[in-house]
Amino acid sequence: MTITPQGATPRILTRRTVLMAGLGGVLAAATVACTAPNARATTGVFAGRPATRITEIGPGIVQYSLMSGVTAGGVTYIGSRNLEPAGIIALDHATGKVAHSTTLGTGYSIQALALDEHRGILYAGVLQKSTGPQPNLYRWSLSALDAPAEAIGRIGDRDVRDLAVAPDGTLFAVGGGSAGAPALWQFDPASGTVTNLGVPAPTATLARAVAATDAFVYFGAGSSLGGGGSASRAALYAYDRAQRTFSDITPAAMIGDPSMRDLAISGDRLLASTAGAADPTKLATISLADHSVTALVASIGKTAKCFTTIGDQVYCANETGVIAWTPSTGALSQLDLGSLDLGEIWGLDAQGDDLVAVSGYGFVAEIAASGALVAATDLGEAGAPASAQTCMGIAVGAGFAYVGGNGGVARHDLSAGTVENLRIPGESKDGDVVDGVLYVGQYSGQGIWSYDPRTGAPIHRVATGPSAQNRPLDTDWDATHGLLLVAAQDDTEGGGSIWTYNLATGASTVDVNPIDAVQLVRAVATVDGVAYLGGDNAQKTGPRGTIVAWDPMARAELWRLETGAANGIAALETKGRYLFALTIKGALFVIDRPTRTIVHTSDQSAICPGFAALKEARGAVYGVSDTTLFRIDPRTFAVTVVVADINGGWYSGPHLNVDEDGVIYTLRGRTLVSVDDHRQG
């Protein structure tokens, strides 16, 4: 949404400008009329004022986005992220070009890659939207890179998060995302069978690390997503391949951290790291002979992954760059990368005396062990297949639409029809435009960032908060107090928070668990200086669906209402005296704010099967689900479909936003669209 504070001059985006916007300014407007819940969109041109006009502006965000990388033999192999089809590219360092590529038949992202250099095989595992009989494991022959990768089977967990190849060629996989705790999986290349070796940590929600020798497999898990409640903390197990038994070898100093983050075999030792939350991440070396801890240190930052070594030095990536650690002396330092910003690093390997880092910004950097940049290769220029990716959040105002992706925000100039990708670490989950300035809540644990297109200055951070409150979910503008409000979730501990940022003073606040100790704050809406917070719960059991009226200045609860809903609150919006609340899976509640009572309920699950978003525009409340754009009448509470089968290409739940003229912006598929709706009556 775009908001003009009192006393400021509004910047008006005219209706004609919106209708003519598009890539190159020449995309035609598709016109539809939908007046009943079951109406289907029809194409045509109306004489006079249309009921609903949809304009395709172009892909929400186009880039080559990545989620994994491994380097060997002068080639870096990179797995894509949030692109369909998912694929792998092979970057030849000698030529600086993508020499080969392949696509996979399933999945939307590739987080797991593992090389079997001895046998010339690259293994890959994918993230998927749902479990099923489809494969999630693949291999690509390095001797036949012109041939496509082949499916080799599936692990029972929905997502493959890490892979490891033992010296004897056996592949091991870990992941999660299914109903139960993650298991350790084995693929035997001789027989082609995939075997479940067991679930060593029954209360873990995710396993993100595995390493293997011919004698043992090391399984690292915890609860980095969906944490809190009875979910486990960091858990490291050794699986004896001969005895087929698990042993808990978690170092005592790591038990308090949310999860194990990475594992790697280095000579006669296991390198291990945790994901930090309230405390920094830990690094450890563990003897392969007796599983004793030989060195352990608190690292810098909240993550440590992508282990590699050069001589006695151990290197790994954290959220700001590269860590160098000498276990024998305990020396630990952050490499000085100068002005080089790597964003999130998804691969780090030694190449001779240098390091090769795969940046989430879409480039590969060769770095001296001192931190000096040797060379950088932009993957798009090198031939990586950029395409429209699934999107995060959306903000609109002052002639621009902003669409969040991985490591970037696409800025659409709605009058010029041009698009520029703004580089930003992490994911822009939601945002608002206030007096022409963009403000976004940035995952993971990145705080609030701001961008003013009038200054030419890069997008930058303006507020930080506790790193454990890592997942912003919703934003809203409190015009009464001049505050940006951000609703957030704690992935590792459970619960959530409400943030404020004062645009005039730069002051910010974070209040943790304003609803209760377990409910995250999934939605926020504000009117007359009161913020309304919608509660959800990442755990399968426990309270959810609570709505709290919150004073953002006093930082105190005013009142609360229990909806009794079976699912958490997905979205909130106000109009007049009413607060509209939509739950996950489509239960609509209308609350009379002065009397604090529920005055209407209805089942909208037919058009809202999952998450949703709500915004007020032109005197009505508009909502978007995974499937449908709809309108709620603020007097009768009747729900009308505006655009059926909109099926937005969102990664983490649907979004919509509204410009100064009341035009709605959202996604249809992966295409950014404006919806100019004039309700009748």
TAJO-V921042 format. One line per field, one symbol per residue. phi: phi as a letter, one per 40 degrees, with the letter a starting at -180 (. if undefined). psi: psi as a letter, one per 30 degrees, with the letter a starting at -180 (. if undefined). Layout:
# TAJO-V921042
phi->???
psi->???
This chain:
# TAJO-V921042
phi->.bbbcdgcccbccccccccccicggbccccbbbbbbdccbcbcibccgcccabbbcchddabacbbaaabbaggbbbbbcbfbbccabbbccccbgbccaaabbcagbabcbbacbccbgbbcbbbcbcacicccbbbbbcccacccccbcbiaccccbbbababcdcgcbbbbaigcccccbcbbbccccgcbbcchbcbcbcbabbaaaabcbbbbbbaiacbgcggccccdbbbbbccccfbbbcbcddccccccacbaaacbgcbbcbabccacbccbbabbcccbgccbaaaccbgbaaagcabbgccbbacbcbibbbbbdcbgcaaccccgccbcgccbaabcbgcbbbbbcccgabbcbccchcccabbccccchcccacbcbbbaaaifgbbbbcbcgabcbcccccgbbbcccacgbccaaabbfgbcbbcbcbgcgbbbabcccgcccacbabadccccbcbababcccbgbcbbcabcccbggaabbbbcccbgcbbbbcfccacbccbcbaabafgbcbbbcaacccbhcagcbbcbccccfaccaabccgccbcccababagcbbcbbcdggccbbbccccfbcbabacbccbbcacabbacafgbbbbbbcbacbbbccbcgcbbccbcfcfccccbhcbaabcccgccbabbgbbcbbbcbbccg
psi->kkkjlkflkkjkjleeeefflljfggklkkklkjflegkkkkklkkkaklekkkkkelkekkljklglkkkkhgkkkkklkhkklklkljjjfefgljflllllfllfljfkkkkieeghkkkkklklfllafllgklkkkffhffllkkkfaklfkekjfllkklfgfkkkklbafaealklkkkkjfefgkkkjfljfifglfkkgkklkafelkkjkabifkhllbgklakkkkkjjeefhlkkjgkkeffeflelkelkkkjbglkkkllklcelllkklkkkfegglkfkkkkakagljlhklkjbfkkklkafgbkkkkjefffkklkkjgbgkjfbkkgkjlkjbglkjkjkffhlkkkklfffkkelkjkeeffgkjklklkldlkkklhgkkkkkajglkkjjjfefglkkkkkkkbkjelllkjhfkkkkkkkjgfbklkkjffffklklkfklakffifjkfkllkjfefhkkkkklkjeeflaalklkkjeefgkllkjkhfeaffkljfkkkkkhgkkkkkklkflfllllgkkkkkjfefhlkellkjfgkfllkelklljbfkkkkklkggkkkkkjeefhlkfkkljgfefifblllkkkkhglkklkaffkklkkkfefgkkkkejlhehkikehkllllkafggkkkakjbgkklkjjkjkk.
